[in-house]
Amino acid sequence: MGRHSKPEQGPFYRSVLGWVVPWVLIAAVIGGAVWFAVGVLGGDEVRPASDNGRPSATATDPEPEPSDTEIVVASPEPTEEPSPEPTDEDEPQPLITEGITIQVLNGSQDPAADDAMADRLEGLGFEIVAVEASSATYERTTVFWSYPEARDAAERLADRFGWVADEKPGNLSDTVALHVVVGRDETG
């Protein structure tokens, strides 16, 4: 033992370590479990209403840009061949609206385009859960689907109006079926 230690202090230190170490381990395990649960369960939450009265969704991007208004980042417009316009012989397939939730993103320069699109889609029977701005500008309106079951709904909606349909990029929320990014083509 060291110069300042007494032989009778050994049992005291073992007693304290025997009590402290298990509690530190328990606290670390519980803290890790809570951190993991919050990360898994809290990643794609939908927030309460935004300025326009509609709910606003949180993107899965871990580093939001600091600003006065929430900006949802959408990837640049996909390079896909334009959908052929329906002819007289081709009747458009009916839209799939049941159970389809939509987040509208404004990828145009017109500040009112997102609300106009949300009203238009709501009139068709879709459930609008969020209306946000996009940090990227889009030339053509694009419909992104979040999961395979929503692909038909996205493609039918895009075909109906001559828009682009594509699988969503990783930075958009998984909590809604479709993301409609309003492009300049819808603002005239």
Beta strands, then each sheet from edge to edge (+ up, - down):
strand 1: 46-49
strand 2: 55-57
strand 3: 71-72
strand 4: 101-106
strand 5: 127-134
strand 6: 142-145
strand 7: 164-167
strand 8: 178-182
sheet 1: 1+ 2-
sheet 2: 3+ 5+ 4+ 8+ 6- 7-
end
